[in-house]
Amino acid sequence: MNRTPLLFLNVFIIATCGLIYELLAGTLASYVLGDSVTQFSVIIGLYLFAMGVGSWLSRFIESNLAERFIDVELAVAVLGGISAPLLFLSFAAVSYFSVILYGVVFGIGTLVGLEIPLLMRILKDELDFKELVARVLALDYVGALAASLLFPLFLVPTLGLIRTSLLFGIFNGAVGLWGTWLLESLLKPNKIIFLRVKAVIVIAILAAGLIKSESLTNLAESELFQDAIVFARSSKYQRIVVTRGRTGFAMFLNGNLQFNSFDEYRYHEALVHPAMAASGKNPERILVLGGGDGLAVREILKYKSVKKVTLIDLDPEITSLATKLPLLSELNKNAFDDKRVEVVNADAFVWLSEIKTEPFDAAIVDFPDPNNFALGKLYSTRFYKMLWAKLKPDAAVAIQSTSPLYARKSFWCIATTLEASGFSIRPYQTTVPSFGIWGYVLAKKTAFDPPTQVPEGLELKFLDSGTMASMFELSADIERPEDEVEVNRLDNQALVRYYEAEWRRFE
């Protein structure tokens, strides 16, 4: 049997597994540490550097190449396979998580860097060198492409990070076991059984972990959250976790709190009703960007004048959860079942740029905080100018704008960016116990006075006319800073830099 094609198949599997481990580390780091651009940049750079170190170290392996190759495969299987559960568990358990994270990335990268040079040296007597290099590198790149497509489109939304990690560890272990037959002629007879036993043990341990992956995931996440987890799922875009405690239930996206049922009404009443009150008489058509939990829509539907609510949210898992998870559907009062509500799962940036629609009477912008560049674009001048074009002349828009106390420059960067986009603004704030002092910006196309009266006949828990007026009074420690704040543009993403610097102080 010609073993060369099968060894080339190994190259493809090795390349795929190697990139999957890199993507796992980058994704997990962005989940728990935020700033996905920085995390992926550092991890990719470190991983490639480590591969170079591994390739350089391969020159010191001068004998028993087949045996060393199998050992390396099994080492990659173990370290790569346990990488996701190890990192999840260590994040909650130790204060030096970054050391473990970058150590794991460097270790996997070094081992992966050893694999290809060793395999090429094993194959050098079977192919012309030019042909060998061309085929190995071509398959290496094809494997990388396969991994980059499989990871976001199938693996993360279907399997999640921990299952993916363990599964590809098994693949590496299988390459090692398979290698004991493909390379049998190059192995010492007394080593073959020992290598096979090692490979079987590695595969069995990882397979057991895969079978118990749900328990591993629950254990890892239980260390991250104080309350009991009642729902957890990975969507195409994020990790969704719902916890339940004595005060109620809470939703987390990628580990970041989105709301707590105990006090979310303070946040959503403050977000929605100033914009509705400032939008002229009897607003009928309302645009909601983000807010896939349906809680802002719940507040909007309290207005009898509303005829149409269009909600744009990227993640169908979130909007589905808003109707299918009883805890959430009861909290939002089945808002998405109302015939006046249209839910569109799309990127709000793309939707605003492509869709032609009648202008809206009011808009509510309820995106997560701008902790990465993908979210930062939704707070940019380009985004706000596109939003401007979708609003009637007297329409008002309210934007959640992070904490003006904890992230003062971030808050005012959003306000300044709205001004640079042509809006007249009125920043305001309220207190939400789960978040502390929280900020919003109310904006219109022309100068206006902030609303001071809450429309009559609304069933509200906290907001009244006195509270409405007081929200627009900013204390000295949250007023616009004396230092000039940059405008957030697509090509500078100043807001993300401000946000990361300010919130990092409280980690």
N, C-alpha and C positions, 0 to 999 in steps of 0.2 A: 504493500500500500504506500502511495506517495503521501508523505506526511506534510509536505510543504504547504499545500492549500489549507490544511487544518491549522497549521501554525500561524498562517496569515489571518485565519479567523480569530485566533487568540489575540492578535494585534487589535482587531476591531473591537473585541469585547473589552480588552484592557483599556483602550482609549475611551470607550463609552463609560466604563466604570470610573475611571480617573476623573473625567469632567463632572460626572454626577456627584462625586464626593466634594468637588470644589463648589458646585452650585448649592449643594446642601449646606455647606458651611456658610456661604455668603447669605443665603436665604435665612438661615437660622439666626445668624448674627444681626441681620436687619430686623428680624422679628423682635429680638430681645434688647438690642442696643439702639435701634433706630438708625436714621441716616443711611439708607441703603446704598447710595452712591459711594460714600466713604468706605463702608464695610466691604462691598464687592470690589472696589478698587484695591484696597489693602490686601484682601484675601487672594485676588487674582495675581497681584504682583508677588506676594509671598509664595504662593503655590508655584508659579513659574520659576521663581528663583530657586525654590527647593528642588524642582525637577532638574534644574541645571546642576545643583549640588549632587543629586543622585546620579546623574549622567557622568559627572566627574569622578565620583566614587567608584563607579563601575570599572574603571581602569585598574583598580587594585584587586579585582577578583580575577585571578589568573587560572584557576583550575576548578573542576567540578561545576562547570557553568550550568548544566541542566539542573543539578541539585540546588544550586543557589537561586536559579530562576524560580523553581517551585517554592522554595522557602520565602522568597520575596512575595510571590503571589499570595501565599497563606498569610503573611504579615499584613499585606494590603487588605486582605479579606477581613482580618480581625479588626484592624484599626479603622478602616473605612466603614465596615459594617456596624461597629458600635459607636461611630462618631456622633450621629444625631442624638441617640439616647444619652450618651455620655455628656454632650454639651448641654442638653436640656436640663439634666439633673444637676450638673455642676453650676449652672447659672444661678439656681436658687440656693445652692448649698455653700458656695465659697465666694470670697470677696475678690479672688484673683482670676475671675472667669476669662478675662482677655488672654492671660498667660496660657490657660488650657486651650482656648480656641486657636490661638496662633501656633501653639505647639502641635496640636492635632493636624492643622493644615500643613505645617512644615513637615511633619512626619509622613503624612500621606504623600505629599509632593515628592519627598526624597525617595520613597519607595517606588512611586510611579516612574520617577526619573531613572531608576535602576532597571525597570522592566524591559523597555524597548532596546537599550544597548545590549543587554544580555541576550535577548532573543535574536537580535541581528547578528551577534557573534556566533550564536548557535546555527543560524541559517547561512552563514557566509560561505560554507563549502558546498552549498546546494544550488546557489544562484550566482550569476555574475554580479559584481558589487553594484554596478550602476542600476541593474534591474532590482536588486535587493533594496537599495535605498529608496528608489522610486515607489515600489509597492508598499513598503513598510510605512513611509511617510504619508502616502495617499490614503491608506487604510486608517492610519492614525487620525487624519483630519476628517475622514468620513465618519469615524466613530464619534468624534467630537461633535459633528453636526447632528448625528442621531441623538446624542445625549441632550444637546441644547434644545431640540424640538420636543423630545419625549418629556423632559422635566416639567416645563410649564403647562403643556397641553394635556398630559395624561398622568404623570407620576404624582405630582403634588396634589391636584384635585381629587385623584382617585385613591391613592395609597397614603398620602401624607408623608411627612419628612422621616419619621422613625421607620415606617415600613419600607420606604424606598432605600434608606440606608442599609437595613438588614438584608433586603433582597439583593442588592448589588454586591454586598459582602459575600453572599452565597454564590453569586456568579463568579467572583474572583476565586473563591474556594474551589468551585467546580473546574475553573481553568487549571488550578494547581493540581487537582486530582486527575483530571484528564491528561495533564502533562506527564504524569508518571507512566502512561502508556505511550503517548506520542514520542517521548524522549527516552523510552526504556533502554534503547541501545546505548545511550550516553550515560546511564546511571549505573552506579555500582550495585551489583545484585543484592548485597546485604543492606542497602539503603532503601530499596524500592518499597518493601512492606512498611517500613517505618514512616516513609513519606506519605504513603496511602493512609495509614492509620491517623497521622496528624491531620491530613486533609479531611478525612471523614469526621474527625472530632470537631474541627473548625466549622464544617458545614452543619453538623448536628447542633452545635451550640447556637449558631446564627439562625438555623431553622426553628429551634425552640423559641428564640427571641422573637422571630417573625410570628409564630403561632400565638405568643403571649404579647404581641405588640400593642394590643389595646390596653392591656394592664400596664405596660411600660409607658405608653402615652399618658394614661391617667395618672400614673405615679409622677411622671415628669411635670405634668401640668398642675397637679395638686400641690407641688412644691412652689409653684409660681403664684397661686391664688389662695387667698385666705379662706374663702368659702367653698362649699361643695360644688363641684362641676355638675351641671344638669344637662348640658348640651355642648358638644365640641365637634367641629367639622372644618376641614380645609377646603376652601373654595379655590377656584382658579386664581384668585387675586389675594387671598389673605386667610389667616387662621381665625376662626370664629369660636369664641368660648362664651358660654352663659353660665354664671354661677348663682347660687342661691344661699342667702344667709338670714340672719335674724331680722334685718331691716328690709329685706326684699331680694330682688334679683338684679344682676348687673350683666351688661354685655361688654366684652372685650374684643377688639380687633388687633391681631398681632401683639397681644399683651397690653394694649392701651385701652383704658377705660373709656367707653363711649357714653354710658349713662348708668345710673342706679335708679331702680323704680321708686326708691324712697323719696328722692328729691328731683327727679327729672322734670316734673311739672314746672319748677322754678326756671329751669333752663329754657324749656320750650315755650312757656308763656312769654318770657322775656324776648325770645327770638322772634316769635311770630306776630304778636299783637301790636307792637310799635309800628311795624311795617304796614299792617293792615289799617291801623288808625291813620297813618300818614299818606295813604294811597287814594285820597279823594273819596267820594261817596260811593258806597255800594260796589266794592271791587268784585268782579265776576270771574276773571280768568287769572289763575295764580300759577306761577312756576316755582317748583321746588327742585333745587339742585343738591344732590346728596339726600340725607334723611331717609334712607331706605328702611329704617325701623318703623316708619309710619307715625311717629309721635308728633312731628311738626304738622303733618297732614291732619291729624286728629284735631289740633287747635284751629287750623284753617276751616275745617268743616263746621265749626261752631257758628260761622257766619251764613245767614240765610241767603245773602246776595250771591254767594259763590255758585257758579254754574259749572266750572271746569277747573280741575287741579291736574297739572301735568308734572309728574315726578320723574326726574332723571337720576338713576343710580347705576353705577357701573356693575355691581355684583348681583346677579340673579339669586344667589344663595341668601343674601340678606333680605331682599324683598319677598322671597318665598317664605323665609322664616317669619316674617312679619304677619303672615296669614296662617301658617301651619303650626307654629309653636304657641300653644294655648296661653302661656305666660305673657307673651308679647302681644298676641292678637287681642287679649283682654285689656292690656294696658293701652293699646292704641285704638281701642273700641272698634275693632274690625274696620279700620279706616280704608283699607284697600278694597273692601267689598262694596264700598259706596260707588254707585254708577257714575258719579261725577269725577271719579279719580282714574287717571290713565297713568300706568306705570311703564316706563321705558328703560330697559337695561342697556345703557350706552355710556361711553365716555362723555362727560358733560362738555369737555373742551371741543371734542369732535362734533357733538350734537349741535352746539351753538354755531359752529363754523359752517355746518352743512345744511341744517334743516331750515326751511322757510316756513314761518308760521305767523299767525296774527300776533300783534304785540300783546303783552300781558299787563294786567292792572297792578300786580305786585309780584315780587320774587323773594324767596327765602333761600339763602345759601348756607347749607349745613354740612360742610365737608369736614373730615377729620383735620386735626392740626397739621400744619405744613412741616412735618418732620423729615420729608425727603423731597427730591426734585420732581417726582411724579405728581405729588400733591402741591408742591410749590407753584407749578404752572397754573393751578386753579385759583391762585391769588395774584396773578400777574396783570399788567396793564393790558396785554393782548386779550386775556380772558374777560376783563371788565368792560373793554370796549365792545366785544362781541355781545356781552350781556346787555349793554346800553341799547344796542340795536333791536333787542327783543322786547323793550319796555315802552309803554305808552308815555306821553310827555309828563303826566302827573303821577306816574308809578313810583313806588318806593321799594327799595331792596334792603333787606337786613342780612348781614353776614356775621356768622360766628367768627370771633377774631382772637381766640386764645386769651390768656389771663393778662390784663394790663399791669398786674402787680408783679407776678413771677416773670413775665416775658414782656416787659414794657416796650422795648424797641420793636419786637415782633408785632405787637398790637398796633403801634403807631406806623410801622411799615405798611401794614394793610390799609390803614386810614390814608396815609400819604399816597399810596398806589391808586386808591380810588379817586383821590383828588387829581392825580396826574392823568387819570382816564377821563376826566371831565365832570365827575360827580361832585355835588355839594354834599357834605357829610355832617353827621351828628354822632360822635362816638358816645357809647353808654356802657353801663356795667350793672351787674347784680351779683348777689352772693348765692352760690350753689354749694351746699356743704361738701358734696363729693369732690368738687373741683376747687373750692375757695372762691375768691373774687374772679368773676368771669366777664369777658369783654365782648362787645358787639359793635358793629358800625351800621348806622342807618344812613342810607344815601338816596338822593333824588337827582334828577337832571337839572333842577334849578334850586336856588337858595330857598330854605324853608325853616320854619320854627319847629322844634321837636314837639311831638304830640304830648298832651298833658291829660287827656281824658281817655278812659277805656270805654269802648262802645257798650251801651246798655244791653242787658239781656244775656250776657255771656256767663257760662258757668266756669268761673276761674277759682283756683285755690289760693293764689297768693297775690296776683297783680290787681291793683286798683288804681284809681286816678292819682292818689297821692304817691304811690309807689312808682307809677309810670313817670311822673315828673322828676322824682328824686333820682331815677336811674341815669339821667343825663347830667347830673351834677358830679363832676370828677374831683376827687381829692388831690392834694398837691403831689402825693407820691405816685399817682398814675396819670397825671397830666402829660401833655406832649413834652418830651425831654428837650433840653436846650440844645444838645448836640443834634446836628442835622441827621435825619434818618433817610436812608436810600430808598428809592422807588424800586419795587420788585418787578423786574423785567425778565422775559424768557432767557435772555442771554447773560444775566448776572445772578439770578436767583438769590438776591440779597436776603430775602425773608428766611430762607432755609438756614443760611449762615447765622442770622440773628437768633433764630429759634433754637438751633443746636447749642449755641454758646450759652444762651440764657437758661435753658432747662437743664443743661448738664450740671449746673451748680447744685441742683437739688437731688441728683442721683446718689 
